[in-house]
Amino acid sequence: MTGEETPEEFWATLAARLLHPFQVQIIEAMRWIERPLSASELVHVFERKQRLSTVAYHVRRLDSLGALKPAGQRNPARGSVEKFYRLGFGG
């Protein structure tokens, strides 16, 4: 901290520098929508500008960092599992 910024500003700046920009977008989308989402739902949130594999990778990475937490799953088709996540902090 430089002394000129609040602790919240410091942590926001630090997170933005440590996370991939798309990961920041995922967190912001989940804060805005305020319900658990799956990677496939996030693909639609981002208007299919990212492939499912890319979104799923970043969701798993955020889960491993504790930024997202599992929030259930469903089996929409034969053998597939759609996992849902929620924010891992107060948001």
C-alpha angles and dihedrals in degrees: 000000000000096000091245097081131066120245089253091054091047093052092044090052092046093049092048090053095047100042127069109255091243090054089056088051091052091052092048092049091051091049090051097046094043099204136086113281136189126223090253091054090050089054087062092043087058090047093247092293089131127050119244091245091056094047092045091051093053092044090053090048092051089048091053089051092050094244089116129034130201113263104180138292143234136202105232097171141013108308097343123121122204110203121203126209137194130195112285093218139042092282 
